[in-house]
Amino acid sequence: MTVSDQEQGASVVVYENGPLLVRGDFTLRTPDGTEIDPGRDTVALCRCGKSALKPFCDGTHKAIGFRAAAGRQAPAPRSDMPA
């Protein structure tokens, strides 16, 4: 049985050397809990830390030569640790 994105809520795609692309039903919040209105159902979130539009990607990662793999670089978190 296949679960649709709508039933899952949101999906996140990690782009090699690029942003996190978030699609679906999601809520963005600041560390203090204030909601950030993304203005759309699909957003690219900055991973390089240099975007002028944080938390959104503005393409700066290309100009600065940001490098990060798309896959996991560390062991999976322990299942007994809180999320």
KARA-V891305 format. One record per helix or strand of 2 or more residues. SS is the DSSP state (H for helix, E for strand). FROM is the first residue (numbers start at 0). TO is the last residue. Records with the same first field share a line. If there is no record, write none. Layout:
# KARA-V891305
SS: FROM-TO, FROM-TO
This chain:
# KARA-V891305
H: 4-7, 59-63
E: 9-13, 19-23, 27-28, 34-35, 41-44
